[in-house]
Amino acid sequence: MSTRLCALAASVALLTALAVPAAAADPGAAAGSGAPTVNLATNPGFELPSPNLADWGSVPGWNCTGGPAEAAVTTTAAHSGTSALTVTPANADSTGECAQTVDVQPDTTYTASAWVRGNFVHLGATGTGHDVAPAWTATTSGGWQQLTARFTTGPNARSIRLYVHGWYQQGPFSVDDVRVDGPAPAPAVAAGSIPTTDKVVFFTVDDGWQRTPEAERFIADHHLPITAFPLPMPAGTDPDFFKRVTAVPGSSVQDHSVSHSDLSKLPLEQQQVEICDARDTMTRLFGTAPVVFRPPFFTWNTDTLQAAANCGIRTVLTADADFSWGASNIWHPGLLQPGDVVLMHWTDTLAADLPRALAAAEAAGLKPAGLVDYLH
């Protein structure tokens, strides 16, 4: 037996001691227990296609430490449906972990489960607010076996990290039909402006394909708080640019989907991949999870609001003015009003669009403010 297998065997007693007894989890006392129980996992059956502009080799909804060299969606011998995740650890130092962030409510009971195939496969959750022992199996003897882990979140838990992994030098394993069963979160709120009597307006800038030093200088020189909604691909190409242009207090980087598709034409499950995967990229690049989602083309439906909520998003935000590409469109009578959200884009015209939007705000007696500071 290898050293790492010995270590695994020695840890079994500890894992058992950490397990929360079923009697300790009282769903009747859980917050939000009146909400319907749903599966909160993203792409739980590995059936959803990767969005356009997604990283090559990505597994939608999941972050696998070994990337495409280890993890792939396969279409042979799935537990159900047509696809499953198969992970082949690339070397002796890899367990082939794949994980996703699942937004949860505090003081609430959840049940995580997955069907697995292979040797020493583990399923667990971190960030729950309590120590939770993973569920695991020494071997599934070539077939599929369901692993289940039940946990109750702590008073400050807002998200957990759900993971599956194998064990060192134990070969490939497969995963399918993942579940995180718990109360459905309330849908996100749709808004085109922010209710406030303060004399403020909010500048938002989308996409990120054209990043100019002139726009960057104007933002810095005028100390403008900017809410940026970049797509993951340009954000990942030049994260330092977005860190610089959101350096003014009140500025932030928020969620704009992965592929800039019309989400109203996609089912809820695919919308959740678009929003959650973009959230994960922004969190990884900029250190803070988005709480606002800007739907591409301003198109959304009730599924968008629920998918956004499942990704921890509180507000689905459009706008009520557009100053992109030389425009000066205010979609209500008169001048800009307190709480208006102004749309712009990271384009080669932004250095001229920003002063025009600023002049319109000043003409109305308003000043730009940080959007997230006004969200509750």
N, C-alpha and C positions, 0 to 999 in steps of 0.2 A: 504494500500500500504506500502511495506517495506521501511526502510530508504534508502536502496540502490536504489530502484526503484524511490523514490523521488529525489535522487541525479541524477539519469539518466534523469529524466524529466527536472530537473533544468538545465542540461547541454545542452539540445537541442539547445537553442538559441546560446550558445557559439559555438557549433559545426557548426551551420549554418553560423555563422559569419566567421569562419575559412575557410569555403569552398572556393575554388578557382573558380571564375566564368568561364564558358566555354569560354567566349571571351578572357580571359587572357591567355589561352593555345593556342598558335599558332603553329600547327604542321609544317607549312611551314618554321618556323624559327628554328625548332629543329635540333640539330646536328644529322647527320646520317640519315636524313629523306629520302635520296635516297635509303637506304637499304630496302629490303622487310620487311613488318610487319609480325611478327611471335609471337606465344605464348611462352614466356620465362619461364613460371612456370614449376617446376619439378614435375612429377607425378600429373598432373592437374586433372585427372579423377579417381585417386586412384585405377588404374587398374594394376599397375606394382607390381611384386612380390618383396619381400625383398631379397637383395643379401645374399648369404652365408656369414657367419661371421658377419652379422649385429646384432645389439643389439636385444635381445628378445623383441618382442612386438613393435618394431619400425614401424612407418608408413613411407615408403620410400619417401625421399624428404622433410619430414616435421619433425619439432620438437614440440612436444606437451607437455606443462608444466606438465600435470598430468600423462604423460606416459601411459603405457598400462592399468592402472587402470581406465583411463578416455576415452582414444581415441582408436578406433578400426575401421578397414575397414570392412564394412558389405556388404552383397550381397542381401539385400532385399530392394526393392523399390528405386533403384538408379534413379537419374534424367536421365542419359543415360548410356549406357554400362551395366556392371554387378555389379559395386561396387561404394560405396560412403563412405565418412568418417562420422562416428557417434560419437559424443562426449557426454558423460554423466558426468557432473561435480560431483566430489566425495563428495564435502561438500559445505557448504554455503559460504565459502570464495574463491571459485574457479569460474572463468568464462569459464574454459575449453579451453584456448587459444591454437591454433596450428599456427605455423609460418614457414616461410622459407626465406632464403636469395636469392634475385634475383639481378643479376648483371645488371647494367644499364649504360647508357651514360649520361654525364652531359648535362644540357640545352636541354633536350629531353622530349617530351610528351609521356606518357604512359596511357593506360586504363586498370585498374584492374577490374575483375568481377568474380562473383561466383554465382552459384545457391545454395540457402540455404533453409532449412526447420526448423521451430521452432519459439520460441519467443525471441525477443530482440537479434537477431543475427547481428553481426557487421563484416564488411570487411574494412580494411584500410592498410596504409603503413606508416612506419616511416623511417627516414634517407634520405628523399627525398631532404632535403635542404630547404624545405618550410613547414609550417604548413598545414596539409591535414586533413580535417574532414573525419571520417569514414562514409561509407554508412551503413545504418542499417534499420531494420524493426522491428516494435513492434510485429507483428505476421504474419506468412504466412498462417494462418488458415488451417493448416494441409497439404497444398500443397507445391510446390516448387516455389520460387520467386528469380529472379535474382537481385543481388546487383551490383552496378557499381560505381567505384571511379576513377576519372580522375585527373592526376597530371602532373606537369612539374618539372623535377629535377633541382636542383641548379647547379652552376658552378663547384662544387667540389664533386658532388654525383657520386659514382662509384657502389654502391650497395644500395638496400633498403630492409627493412624487411617487407614482406607481412604477414598480420595476419588475422585470423578469430577467433571470440570468441562469446560466448553467454553472458548471464548476470546472476548475482547472484540469486540463488534460482528460476531460470526460467526453469529448467529441461533440457533434452537432446536437441541437435540440430544436423542437418546433413548438409554436404557440398559436392558439386560435381561440376565438370566441371569448375574448376578455370582457369582464364586466366590473363596473364599480357601481353597485346599486345603492341608491340613496334618494333623498328628496330632491325634486327638481327645483333649481333656483328660480326666483321670480324673473320674468323676462326683463331685458334691458329696456331703458326708456329711450324713445326716439325724440330728438330735438333738432331744431334748426337754429335756435338761439338759446341763450342762457338767461333765465329770469333774474334780473337784478335792477335796482334803481340807481346803482353806481354809474357814474358817467364813464363807462368803459366799453371797449369793443375788443374782439378777439381775432387775431390774425392767424390763419391756418394755411399751411403750405403742403401740397400733396406731391407724391410720386418719387421724385429724386433723381431723374435721369440726367438733368443738366444742372450742374453745380458750378456757379460762377463766383470768382473772387469779388466781383463788383457787388453782388447781392450780399455776400458775407460781410463785406466792409460796411454796407449801409446798415445792416442789422446791428453790428457792433458799435458803429458811430452813433446810432440813435438809441442804443440800449433797448432794442425792441424785444419784448417777450414773444416768442414764436412757438406755436404748436405744430410740430412737424409730423406728417403722416407719410413716411417713405415706405416704399415696397421693400421687402427683404433683400432682393438682389442688389439694387443700388446702395442700400444701407450697408450691406455686407462688403460691397466694393470699396466704399469710402466712409467708414464709420467715424473717422476723426473729423470729417467735414460736418457731420450732423451733431457731433459733440460740440464743435465750436459755435455753430449757429444756434444752438439751444443752450448756450452758456449763461444767458441772461436769466436772473431769478424769475420763476414763474413759467419758464419755457419747459417743454417736454417733448418726448418722442412717443407717438401713439401708433395705433394699429390701422392698417389700410388694406389688409388681405395679402395673400401670396401672389396671386396672378392678375389682379385687377379685372376680374370677370364680373359680369352681371350676376350677383348672387341670387337675385330673385328667380333666376332660371334653374337654380340648383336645389336639390333636396337638403333638408336640415343637416344631415350627416356630412355632406360635402362642404356646406357652409361652415360647419364647425372645424373641419380640417383647415379651410382657408384662414379662418380667424385665429384659431389656436396656434397653428404653425407660425403665423406672422407674429403673434404675441410672444412665442418662445424665442424667435430670432431677435426681436427688439429687447427682450429681457436679457438675453445672452450678450448682446452687443453694448447695451447702455445701462444695464444694472437695475432697471426698474420695470416692473410689469405694467403694460398699458392698461388703462381703465376706460379709454374712449376708442370707439371704432368708427372710422369714416368709410361708409359703403361706397365702392367705386360707382361712378355715374349717378350717385345719390339714389340708387335703386335698392330697395329692401322690402321684406315682407315679415309676417309674424314669425316665420321660421328664423329669419335673421336675428330678431330680437332674442329668441330663445337660444340660438347657437352662440350669440355674443355672450349671453349670461353664463352659458356653460363654460365659456373661456375666461370668466372673471371680469367681463366688460360690463360697466354700469350704464354707459351712454352710447347710443348709436347716433352720431352727429352728422348732419348735413350742413347747410349754411343758408343765410338769407341775403348774401351779397357776393358778387364775383368780380374780382379785379385781375383775373388772369389774362395773359396775352393781349394786354392793352385795353381790356374792357373796363367799364365802370358801371356795372349793373347792380342796382339795389332792388331786390324783389319785393319791395313794399313802397307805398307812397312816401315821398319826401326824402330827407337826409337819413344817414345812418342813425340808429337809435341805440340806447343803452342795452347791452347784452347781445348785440348783433354779432354774428360769426361771419367773417370775411374769408372767402375761398381764394387762394392763389396756388400756383404750381412752381416747382423748381424747374424753371425754363430759362432760356437766354433772355427773356423779357422781364424776369423778376426784379432786376435792379431798377427798372423803370416802373414796374407795377407797385412795388413797395412804397415809394414816395407818393404816388398817386393815391393809394389807399390811406396813407398817413394824412395826406392833405384833406381827404374826405372825412376822416375821423375828426381832425382838428376843426373843420368847418362846422361840424355838428357839436362841438364842445366836448368831444370824447378823447380818451387816450387808450392805447393798447394795454391790455392786462393779460396776466397768465390765466389760461383757461382752467387748468386743473385746480387753481386756487378757488374757483367759483363753483366747483362741482361738489355735491354733498352725497 
